[in-house]
């Protein structure tokens, strides 16, 4: 191992009240896999669940899904489905037989096994913003195309924050790197700057195969060890309405054949790419997702699959996507019910339509995040840093979102709802009676350091104290934290030989031309 590399930070203690250690910029909660201890919100009655299920099955049986991937067409034909050109119709009994083979829970192990994830059950995990083409921060004061440097800094935030559990796609698209080799540079940065679970875009066989090889090398794994269990994943979107494209299905087939995980997330906007009613939009989304999951289970029974939801609505005045709306929240909750009906883990998102890290951005994202909690979601994409409906990534928004994520994690800790004698605190209540206060009694003194959540970007001082301290608004505080974190960031340890092997692989694939493009 590289003896000069720092050890991965590990934090002890409860809530956000751990003592600040040398080199740390903020108090933050320790790395953990949060468990959602609440009962899910279920707006649908049993008859509603069955109605959506029947609607989805009728879509698959009577209307069909367009698969633009020729290999998938051949597989469906082999499975006995009705294939007419690119249209595939499949019986509900076959679909349900396939879907039942998918595991309700599985693990993904990155190069640092301490950051292994459990996908499913009551776990809820959060990932960074992924895929915006543009970047905004307060220093720039404007939207600009993403660069490799922007992307790398957002990856540093991904590694730094313990409430971010996985490194999704590119946190911002680095358009300063040619598309043929972009994946090589960004995944190299991701492997070096983070040691958390990583993602591959299903955008052509070369990209998928390259990323699988880079994840294998970074983990120091043999080919057999890599394929023995999930070490990475991909996420695909259907092309709503009722279509799956060539490269995304190809990428998933490649990953499942090598034992890796896939997330299938239809992007259905009610009123545009899906019916204007939320039940209709969810029904369409379920049909699109199950058609692909059934295919993958036929190819490799028991392969790890997650059903995703990205069902929201459009602004009917402009046609622009809207997020964090009441409709979005209900659609997420409804999809959670359907995921449990099918026994599948579920993915949702922390999204907003706001253009800058302001109040709108936070209430819309908070609505999205809390609907994920209410829905019993297992994997939350875009949980930190998303703006403008996914067209902008922002470090200030990333840090502000992490405050909300930590609050959600604290909210889920069982000690908040303990009912033992010390929690009921009868003796403390008798000691104070009706004329005293609780600040100085021993019961408080024994617990005050860890009793409550302590923020790292919120400011709880009164107006006068805040004014004396400089009247710094929340995005400005987040920007200062961003600069401090980046300036003191320490890469997670990586064996020098493994880093050299990764660099050699990138150099060789660049010399070979990387992945083909249209320009």
Legacy VTK file of the C-alpha trace (Angstrom):
# vtk DataFile Version 3.0
C-alpha trace
ASCII
DATASET POLYDATA
POINTS 519 float
0.000 0.000 0.000
0.982 3.651 -0.397
2.329 4.449 3.062
2.096 8.195 2.420
-1.632 8.109 1.652
-3.960 9.109 4.480
-6.342 6.659 6.037
-9.991 6.964 5.130
-11.709 9.166 7.693
-13.817 7.272 10.196
-16.000 9.083 12.689
-17.468 7.890 15.957
-20.327 9.077 18.082
-23.945 9.864 17.487
-25.796 12.453 15.474
-23.686 15.312 14.161
-22.033 15.957 17.479
-18.707 14.207 17.083
-15.733 16.276 18.160
-13.981 17.967 15.273
-10.757 16.180 14.509
-7.538 17.493 13.086
-7.890 18.477 9.447
-11.702 18.356 9.450
-13.628 21.343 8.178
-17.027 20.515 9.640
-18.696 18.317 12.203
-20.404 15.558 10.273
-22.180 12.354 11.101
-20.229 9.112 10.813
-20.449 6.889 7.750
-23.468 4.655 8.100
-26.123 2.964 6.012
-29.317 4.646 7.239
-32.279 2.424 8.046
-35.711 3.912 7.491
-37.619 3.082 10.674
-40.898 4.711 9.568
-43.837 2.965 7.993
-44.118 4.000 4.348
-46.801 6.401 3.177
-49.228 4.419 1.024
-51.768 6.607 -0.791
-53.126 3.633 -2.745
-55.492 1.131 -1.245
-55.133 -2.569 -2.178
-57.536 -2.080 -5.068
-55.439 0.835 -6.357
-52.259 -1.256 -6.356
-54.050 -3.981 -8.308
-55.483 -1.445 -10.755
-52.031 -0.056 -11.583
-50.609 -3.563 -11.822
-53.385 -4.654 -14.178
-52.921 -1.532 -16.274
-49.194 -2.165 -16.579
-49.769 -5.810 -17.508
-52.338 -4.828 -20.145
-49.810 -2.404 -21.648
-47.277 -5.229 -21.893
-49.799 -7.706 -23.287
-51.888 -5.549 -25.615
-49.779 -2.517 -26.621
-46.221 -3.765 -26.178
-42.872 -2.041 -25.690
-40.530 -1.002 -28.479
-37.055 -2.470 -28.043
-34.537 -0.952 -30.441
-31.859 -3.439 -29.396
-31.644 -6.366 -31.831
-30.145 -8.734 -29.268
-33.049 -8.037 -26.919
-35.506 -8.754 -29.730
-33.892 -12.142 -30.318
-33.976 -12.953 -26.603
-37.657 -12.047 -26.314
-38.407 -14.195 -29.345
-36.512 -17.096 -27.737
-38.531 -16.585 -24.540
-41.782 -17.004 -26.453
-42.897 -13.373 -26.418
-44.794 -11.957 -29.371
-42.348 -9.950 -31.483
-43.405 -7.810 -34.451
-40.480 -5.791 -35.750
-39.255 -3.880 -32.689
-42.531 -4.241 -30.792
-42.567 -6.843 -28.028
-45.699 -8.049 -26.273
-45.275 -10.264 -23.238
-47.748 -12.164 -21.097
-48.232 -11.164 -17.499
-47.555 -14.644 -16.182
-44.158 -14.701 -17.876
-43.335 -11.168 -16.700
-44.199 -11.984 -13.106
-42.273 -15.260 -13.246
-39.194 -13.327 -14.374
-39.582 -10.433 -11.925
-39.994 -12.789 -8.960
-36.447 -14.048 -9.589
-34.901 -10.650 -8.800
-33.465 -10.377 -5.275
-35.243 -8.105 -2.817
-31.861 -7.157 -1.332
-28.222 -7.342 -2.427
-24.863 -5.721 -1.750
-22.461 -3.715 -3.899
-18.819 -3.716 -2.783
-16.496 -0.911 -3.969
-12.703 -0.854 -3.741
-13.007 0.127 -0.080
-15.087 -2.660 1.494
-15.876 -0.375 4.438
-18.113 1.481 1.972
-20.071 -1.597 0.904
-23.743 -0.839 0.321
-26.844 -2.855 1.128
-29.497 -2.234 -1.511
-32.997 -3.140 -0.381
-34.826 -3.851 2.836
-35.307 -0.682 4.862
-31.999 0.884 3.884
-32.021 4.297 2.219
-28.833 5.461 0.489
-27.964 8.801 -1.092
-25.850 9.616 -4.139
-24.395 12.732 -5.740
-25.833 14.771 -8.585
-25.155 13.108 -11.934
-25.026 14.203 -15.569
-25.740 17.961 -15.755
-23.922 19.553 -18.710
-23.499 22.872 -16.872
-21.908 24.133 -13.669
-22.676 27.107 -11.390
-20.996 28.428 -8.281
-21.101 31.764 -6.489
-17.552 32.701 -7.446
-18.403 32.401 -11.141
-21.855 33.885 -10.645
-23.105 32.379 -13.886
-23.839 29.083 -15.620
-20.914 27.644 -17.601
-20.255 24.346 -19.390
-18.818 21.712 -17.070
-15.098 20.934 -17.048
-12.940 18.130 -15.728
-11.828 20.397 -12.873
-15.453 21.109 -11.894
-16.229 17.409 -12.078
-13.227 16.484 -9.941
-14.174 18.969 -7.232
-17.704 17.563 -7.060
-16.181 14.086 -6.784
-14.127 15.379 -3.845
-17.345 16.497 -2.165
-18.826 13.069 -2.919
-15.965 11.408 -1.085
-15.822 13.921 1.758
-19.430 13.758 2.906
-20.354 10.628 4.834
-24.031 11.143 4.005
-23.229 10.533 0.320
-23.044 6.774 -0.094
-22.282 6.274 -3.772
-20.685 8.103 -6.685
-23.256 8.160 -9.473
-22.543 9.319 -13.009
-20.396 12.329 -13.815
-21.380 14.984 -11.223
-21.093 17.414 -14.116
-20.377 16.569 -17.737
-16.780 17.659 -18.503
-17.301 18.998 -21.991
-13.647 20.025 -22.213
-12.793 16.332 -22.731
-13.618 14.730 -26.087
-16.557 12.282 -25.776
-14.462 9.416 -27.138
-12.191 9.436 -24.071
-14.274 11.361 -21.532
-15.282 8.225 -19.661
-11.641 7.177 -19.270
-10.538 10.433 -17.657
-13.581 10.880 -15.452
-13.660 7.281 -14.219
-9.921 7.506 -13.497
-10.635 10.603 -11.394
-13.541 8.831 -9.730
-11.449 5.771 -8.849
-8.645 7.936 -7.432
-10.674 10.633 -5.659
-13.351 8.337 -4.212
-13.518 4.819 -2.838
-17.303 4.567 -2.907
-19.570 2.505 -5.172
-19.330 3.761 -8.754
-21.538 3.795 -11.843
-21.069 3.172 -15.568
-23.083 4.932 -18.255
-24.670 2.505 -20.680
-23.699 4.506 -23.750
-22.018 1.969 -25.999
-20.173 -1.245 -25.378
-16.722 0.369 -25.196
-17.682 2.656 -22.333
-19.328 -0.104 -20.324
-16.510 -2.564 -20.870
-13.881 0.072 -20.055
-15.562 1.079 -16.805
-15.995 -2.519 -15.687
-12.299 -3.083 -16.278
-11.321 0.082 -14.407
-13.497 -0.848 -11.418
-11.923 -4.316 -11.449
-8.397 -2.883 -11.546
-9.126 -0.307 -8.826
-10.445 -3.052 -6.561
-7.398 -5.251 -7.143
-9.745 -8.025 -8.289
-9.313 -10.987 -10.548
-11.886 -11.354 -13.314
-13.464 -14.199 -11.359
-13.689 -12.138 -8.164
-15.185 -9.202 -10.041
-17.915 -11.347 -11.549
-18.670 -13.205 -8.315
-20.697 -10.317 -6.826
-21.735 -6.750 -7.656
-18.975 -4.145 -7.461
-20.677 -1.431 -9.541
-23.927 -0.651 -11.307
-25.556 1.145 -14.192
-28.753 3.156 -14.366
-30.793 3.379 -17.558
-33.820 5.408 -18.568
-36.481 4.201 -20.931
-37.321 6.481 -23.840
-40.861 7.239 -22.819
-43.408 6.531 -23.996
-42.977 2.762 -24.303
-39.481 2.466 -25.753
-36.036 1.161 -24.765
-33.060 2.173 -26.891
-30.086 0.220 -28.191
-27.109 1.307 -26.034
-28.816 1.288 -22.644
-30.183 -2.233 -23.026
-26.812 -3.341 -24.410
-25.015 -1.935 -21.370
-27.351 -3.642 -18.937
-27.002 -6.982 -20.691
-23.222 -6.681 -20.478
-23.317 -5.849 -16.780
-25.808 -8.510 -15.689
-23.864 -11.183 -17.547
-20.879 -10.248 -15.413
-22.809 -10.168 -12.152
-23.199 -6.409 -11.788
-26.291 -4.427 -10.764
-28.725 -2.478 -12.926
-31.303 0.206 -12.128
-34.149 0.721 -14.598
-35.677 4.202 -14.259
-38.339 5.345 -16.726
-38.383 9.138 -17.133
-42.099 9.782 -17.391
-43.366 13.366 -17.300
-47.117 13.504 -16.836
-48.737 15.618 -19.524
-45.858 15.193 -21.977
-44.337 11.694 -22.172
-47.008 10.052 -20.016
-50.722 10.504 -19.263
-51.624 13.699 -17.438
-53.028 11.701 -14.504
-50.450 10.537 -11.972
-51.910 7.020 -11.811
-51.631 6.794 -15.593
-48.064 8.084 -15.537
-47.082 5.604 -12.824
-48.773 2.753 -14.715
-46.795 3.602 -17.860
-43.582 3.832 -15.840
-44.152 0.445 -14.204
-44.754 -1.236 -17.568
-41.587 0.234 -19.062
-39.456 -0.770 -16.086
-40.792 -4.312 -15.719
-40.331 -5.073 -19.405
-36.568 -4.486 -19.096
-36.228 -6.168 -15.702
-38.008 -9.251 -17.061
-35.513 -9.350 -19.949
-32.525 -9.176 -17.603
-33.930 -11.874 -15.330
-34.473 -14.162 -18.313
-30.849 -13.669 -19.366
-29.411 -14.105 -15.854
-31.962 -15.289 -13.279
-31.431 -13.621 -9.921
-29.353 -10.726 -11.240
-29.578 -7.630 -9.003
-32.138 -5.149 -10.361
-33.688 -1.991 -8.939
-36.910 -0.401 -10.181
-36.634 3.370 -10.439
-39.090 6.227 -10.595
-38.613 9.571 -12.269
-42.282 10.368 -12.651
-43.162 14.026 -12.344
-45.187 16.572 -14.260
-44.542 19.389 -16.670
-45.444 23.034 -16.325
-48.424 23.128 -18.663
-47.711 26.808 -19.404
-44.174 26.278 -20.684
-43.725 22.520 -21.086
-40.728 22.612 -18.727
-40.262 19.720 -16.273
-41.285 20.435 -12.688
-39.903 18.602 -9.656
-40.646 18.469 -5.959
-44.311 19.094 -6.740
-47.235 17.512 -4.892
-47.752 15.337 -7.964
-44.106 14.249 -7.935
-44.364 13.321 -4.262
-47.498 11.245 -4.738
-46.057 9.489 -7.795
-42.970 8.544 -5.782
-45.069 7.197 -2.924
-47.265 5.230 -5.331
-44.230 3.733 -7.047
-42.914 2.702 -3.635
-46.085 0.701 -3.115
-45.664 -0.952 -6.486
-41.997 -1.764 -5.818
-43.003 -3.561 -2.614
-45.777 -5.341 -4.524
-43.154 -6.719 -6.939
-40.528 -7.367 -4.245
-37.974 -5.056 -5.871
-35.648 -2.445 -4.369
-36.555 1.082 -5.445
-34.720 4.176 -6.679
-35.990 7.783 -6.495
-34.291 11.202 -6.747
-33.602 14.470 -4.913
-34.515 16.962 -7.620
-35.749 20.487 -8.220
-36.474 22.906 -11.055
-34.784 25.932 -9.431
-31.955 27.641 -11.307
-29.788 28.766 -8.374
-29.200 27.539 -4.789
-32.054 29.541 -3.290
-35.185 28.908 -1.229
-37.057 27.338 -4.134
-34.213 24.905 -4.726
-34.325 23.757 -1.121
-38.073 23.366 -0.676
-38.419 21.485 -3.956
-35.457 19.217 -3.191
-36.664 18.675 0.376
-40.061 17.657 -0.991
-38.318 15.215 -3.317
-36.099 13.787 -0.573
-38.880 13.421 1.963
-41.127 11.746 -0.605
-38.285 9.252 -1.114
-38.266 8.623 2.633
-42.054 8.276 2.707
-42.006 5.903 -0.257
-39.559 3.475 1.359
-36.937 4.243 -1.301
-33.633 2.351 -1.134
-31.475 4.370 -3.548
-31.787 8.161 -3.918
-30.084 9.566 -7.003
-29.150 13.247 -7.384
-29.496 13.750 -3.633
-26.963 16.595 -3.525
-26.069 19.314 -6.017
-28.907 19.289 -8.586
-30.338 22.482 -10.160
-32.393 23.537 -13.226
-34.100 20.201 -13.698
-30.749 18.435 -14.005
-29.021 20.915 -16.299
-26.802 22.503 -13.613
-24.555 21.072 -10.888
-23.655 23.385 -8.003
-21.226 22.845 -5.110
-23.167 25.253 -2.881
-26.369 23.325 -3.534
-24.427 20.091 -2.901
-23.403 21.254 0.570
-26.831 22.678 1.412
-28.424 19.377 0.370
-25.988 17.440 2.561
-27.322 19.389 5.548
-30.806 18.075 4.722
-29.468 14.537 4.208
-27.821 14.589 7.621
-31.072 15.784 9.156
-32.900 12.898 7.502
-30.328 10.461 8.839
-30.600 11.915 12.333
-34.389 11.773 12.116
-34.124 8.011 11.546
-31.979 7.237 14.587
-33.882 5.068 17.075
-32.612 6.960 20.141
-34.883 9.874 19.199
-37.919 7.784 20.084
-36.560 5.734 23.010
-39.052 5.069 25.790
-36.858 3.679 28.578
-36.772 5.277 32.035
-33.981 7.677 31.061
-35.945 8.724 27.973
-39.207 9.301 29.821
-37.091 11.265 32.351
-39.623 11.168 35.194
-36.982 11.837 37.859
-35.683 14.843 35.911
-39.212 16.198 35.568
-39.746 15.785 39.347
-36.400 17.477 40.118
-37.211 20.578 38.069
-40.852 20.699 38.974
-42.786 23.774 37.874
-40.347 26.534 38.909
-36.915 25.516 37.592
-35.238 24.799 34.253
-33.451 21.862 32.685
-30.175 23.479 31.577
-28.193 22.687 34.704
-29.549 19.392 35.969
-27.441 16.239 35.691
-29.835 14.545 33.265
-29.179 17.344 30.755
-25.466 17.628 31.513
-24.997 13.918 30.796
-26.654 14.199 27.376
-26.394 17.713 25.980
-23.479 17.048 23.652
-25.300 14.360 21.693
-28.969 15.090 22.384
-29.725 17.189 19.316
-28.645 17.538 15.719
-25.965 20.196 15.197
-25.839 21.826 11.744
-22.732 22.605 9.748
-24.154 25.158 7.294
-27.359 26.389 8.949
-26.977 29.397 11.245
-29.160 29.249 14.369
-28.081 32.570 15.897
-30.577 35.403 16.253
-30.646 38.226 13.718
-28.369 40.553 15.705
-25.692 37.897 16.248
-25.927 36.848 12.601
-25.597 40.485 11.539
-22.548 41.054 13.740
-20.937 37.947 12.233
-21.197 39.440 8.749
-24.797 38.786 7.626
-23.691 35.791 5.592
-26.519 34.096 3.694
-26.701 30.327 3.451
-25.307 29.893 -0.096
-22.341 32.094 0.843
-21.627 29.943 3.908
-21.884 26.843 1.706
-19.460 28.382 -0.798
-16.885 29.039 1.925
-17.202 25.456 3.146
-16.767 24.224 -0.421
-13.520 26.138 -0.769
-12.235 24.938 2.595
-13.105 21.291 1.889
-11.457 21.325 -1.533
-8.314 23.054 -0.260
-7.771 20.458 2.475
-9.079 17.352 0.672
-7.039 14.166 1.039
-7.425 11.390 -1.505
-8.428 7.991 -0.137
-5.515 5.544 -0.103
-4.729 3.553 -3.239
-1.868 1.181 -3.864
0.716 2.813 -6.149
0.831 -0.242 -8.406
-2.954 -0.191 -8.826
-2.925 3.519 -9.660
-0.196 2.927 -12.222
-2.173 0.042 -13.738
-5.235 2.274 -14.011
-3.188 5.022 -15.660
-1.670 2.535 -18.100
-5.123 1.209 -19.002
-6.387 4.739 -19.666
-3.355 5.557 -21.814
-3.731 2.352 -23.840
-7.449 2.845 -24.448
-6.870 6.462 -25.469
-4.239 5.309 -27.949
-6.804 2.864 -29.334
-9.297 5.678 -29.816
-11.553 5.167 -26.800
-15.223 4.906 -27.742
-16.589 5.741 -31.189
-18.534 9.016 -31.538
-20.363 10.857 -34.289
-17.842 13.692 -34.290
LINES 1 520
519 0 1 2 3 4 5 6 7 8 9 10 11 12 13 14 15 16 17 18 19 20 21 22 23 24 25 26 27 28 29 30 31 32 33 34 35 36 37 38 39 40 41 42 43 44 45 46 47 48 49 50 51 52 53 54 55 56 57 58 59 60 61 62 63 64 65 66 67 68 69 70 71 72 73 74 75 76 77 78 79 80 81 82 83 84 85 86 87 88 89 90 91 92 93 94 95 96 97 98 99 100 101 102 103 104 105 106 107 108 109 110 111 112 113 114 115 116 117 118 119 120 121 122 123 124 125 126 127 128 129 130 131 132 133 134 135 136 137 138 139 140 141 142 143 144 145 146 147 148 149 150 151 152 153 154 155 156 157 158 159 160 161 162 163 164 165 166 167 168 169 170 171 172 173 174 175 176 177 178 179 180 181 182 183 184 185 186 187 188 189 190 191 192 193 194 195 196 197 198 199 200 201 202 203 204 205 206 207 208 209 210 211 212 213 214 215 216 217 218 219 220 221 222 223 224 225 226 227 228 229 230 231 232 233 234 235 236 237 238 239 240 241 242 243 244 245 246 247 248 249 250 251 252 253 254 255 256 257 258 259 260 261 262 263 264 265 266 267 268 269 270 271 272 273 274 275 276 277 278 279 280 281 282 283 284 285 286 287 288 289 290 291 292 293 294 295 296 297 298 299 300 301 302 303 304 305 306 307 308 309 310 311 312 313 314 315 316 317 318 319 320 321 322 323 324 325 326 327 328 329 330 331 332 333 334 335 336 337 338 339 340 341 342 343 344 345 346 347 348 349 350 351 352 353 354 355 356 357 358 359 360 361 362 363 364 365 366 367 368 369 370 371 372 373 374 375 376 377 378 379 380 381 382 383 384 385 386 387 388 389 390 391 392 393 394 395 396 397 398 399 400 401 402 403 404 405 406 407 408 409 410 411 412 413 414 415 416 417 418 419 420 421 422 423 424 425 426 427 428 429 430 431 432 433 434 435 436 437 438 439 440 441 442 443 444 445 446 447 448 449 450 451 452 453 454 455 456 457 458 459 460 461 462 463 464 465 466 467 468 469 470 471 472 473 474 475 476 477 478 479 480 481 482 483 484 485 486 487 488 489 490 491 492 493 494 495 496 497 498 499 500 501 502 503 504 505 506 507 508 509 510 511 512 513 514 515 516 517 518
